[in-house]
Each structure stands twice: as structure tokens, then as C-alpha cells.
Amino acid sequence: MKRVLAAIVCGAVSSYVASGFSRTFAFSRTVADAPRVTKDDVNRWMTELSNWGRWGKTDQIGTLNLITAEKRKQALKLARDGVSVSLAHTLEKEQLPDNPRPIGQQMTLDTGGHAMDLYTVWYHGSTITHIDSLCHYSFDGKIYNGYARSEIAQGPGCPSNGIEHHKNGIMTRGIIVDLPRMKNVPYLEPGTAVYPSDLEAWEKYANLKIGSGDAVFIRTGRYARRAKTGPWNAAQLTAGLHASVLPWIHQRDIAVLGGDSVPDVQPSGVEGWPRPIHDILIPIMGTPLVDNGYYEDLADQAKKLKRWEFMISWTVLRIPGGTASPFTALATF
């Protein structure tokens, strides 16, 4: 398969060509004004962007294979200042428009006076920072690498591609793409779409290049806006990545992608594909996604140090067949 990727940033207008897909579009417009990506484009990318079989027929970690020993050693060198910042949002116990299923905490005191508690967590909520496993999404009856989705119904848990396959933890180079910082605004308005030209403009701004094995976190300023205007249903309306970035992500071989809401712009603007970033990255590319990451402290620290790359590390709950795990990553500068 031949993939052609060209993104030329010139003023406010860019041209993007990938897998025969060509559009001209303005810089960071809303989906209403976006270049039209059709469901046929997404269907085609389901084949063209596939990583099935790339790391063998039994692979269950997808693009985490791109985090090699050499990549880890390179990441260690980024921890120069010894300053760590969390990427996890505080778990909320209050029911809100963007937190319909808050964390449950049941407290007990035993006869010896020891405090204990029982937690109930809906991982895939809209404020809980979590990382999706590769069995979370499917396409045409299959999950990543061709495993049958029907096996999941036999439960409990996913027989293949569960979160326990991340058990050894992940450590690599992390990159924050701080679009509000670049545009000199406190946050992107809900519905604002992020295009390949935005990502490449950020590379120029931050003087870095996103590459193989990186964990990339897109800051739209969702939590900065939430602090100012209050919570809203971010699962239905949020700034995020436009579907046209999909060939770009595949070409760059990103290992993990994170958003401060869902990474997809909502609504997506693609008929029949409400979340094309999720729909292709998880089951087709085999790329774990982080939803609801909290990047406000990370953005402030990166600005202070004038460095937007760092060592990032985390591990997961070893839940057999789990569709997700809380994401409690630390960025170390």
C-alpha cells in the first residue's frame, strides 16, 4: 500500500493529501465549516490504515510494540529536571452534566477502628481519566488483529485484547500538543476541529517532531473552559481531532493518543461515524486511547520550562479482559 502524506502550512490555509484524499481547508475551523470526510473515506481507511498482522497474528498490544527498548532509553534522558506532573483528573463524586455516573465510595469502620472503602468506577465516563484497551471498540464483528467480537459476550471480560496485556507498564517520550497556548487563547471552543496542519504548526512552534513510539496528548483546554463556564455534556460537544488526521497519525506511528475529553471532535461531522478516531485507532491501528486526560498542570509546567516533551510512565490495573483502566500517568521533565 502506498501512502502519500503532504501538509503544507502557509498562512491560514493548508492542503492535505493522503491515500488519494485531497482537501483544502482553513486553520482550526469548526466541523460545520470542515472539509468533508465521507463514510466511504473512513471505510477505505479501515483497510489502508490497518496494523493487523504487523506484529504477528497473535499480537494483542498493537502500537505499544513501537515503544522499543531504545525508545525507553531515549525517554529516560528527558527527565532532566526531576519534576513530575500528573495527567489524571481528580475523581468526582458529584453527578454533573459531564459526570452522569460519578465514582462511588462506600466507607466502613471495622471493629478495630480501621477505615476501609469500596469503590465503584464507570471507567468510560466523561470525567474519569482512563486508557482504553484494544477490545473496547470493534469493526465488522472483529476487534484488533482479527479476534472475534462475539467471544466477548461469553465473558466475563474480553478473551482477547484486554487491558491486562499492558501489565508491564508503559514508559516512552510524551508530547503535549497545547493548541490554546499556540493560538494565545484560554481554550478551544466546543466543536472546534483540529487538523493535520494544526499538529504540524505545533511541531514548528514547539521545535519538535512527533514520531514513532511517542505518546501524544492533545490539549484543547476542556478543563480550563469547565472551570470558567461550568460542566457541559462533553461527550456530545467538544473540541478535538478531525477525521482527516487519521492517515497522519498512522504515518507518524504514534504509540498512544490522548485527549482532554474524547480525542474526537464532537460532533465528528462524518455521517455514520460518530467517533472515527476511536473507530479506527482502537480496532484497526491497535492504538490505545486516553480519554479525559487532565493536562492543565502539564501545560503550565511545559510552558515554565519551555519544553513540550518529557518522559511519561504509567501502569494499569491488571484486570483480566478489562476494557479500560484508570490512567494515572506521570510526566517527568
Secondary structure as UniProt FT lines:
FT   STRAND          5..10
FT   TURN            11..12
FT   STRAND          13..18
FT   TURN            19..20
FT   STRAND          21..26
FT   TURN            27..28
FT   HELIX           31..33
FT   HELIX           39..48
FT   TURN            54..55
FT   TURN            57..58
FT   HELIX           62..66
FT   HELIX           69..76
FT   TURN            77..78
FT   STRAND          84..86
FT   TURN            97..98
FT   STRAND          104..109
FT   TURN            111..112
FT   STRAND          115..120
FT   TURN            123..124
FT   STRAND          130..132
FT   TURN            134..135
FT   TURN            140..141
FT   HELIX           144..146
FT   HELIX           149..154
FT   HELIX           163..166
FT   TURN            167..168
FT   STRAND          170..178
FT   HELIX           179..183
FT   TURN            190..191
FT   STRAND          192..194
FT   HELIX           196..206
FT   TURN            212..213
FT   STRAND          215..219
FT   HELIX           222..229
FT   TURN            234..236
FT   STRAND          240..241
FT   HELIX           243..245
FT   HELIX           246..252
FT   STRAND          256..259
FT   TURN            271..272
FT   HELIX           276..280
FT   HELIX           281..285
FT   STRAND          289..291
FT   HELIX           296..305
FT   STRAND          309..314
FT   TURN            320..321
FT   STRAND          324..326
FT   STRAND          330..332
//
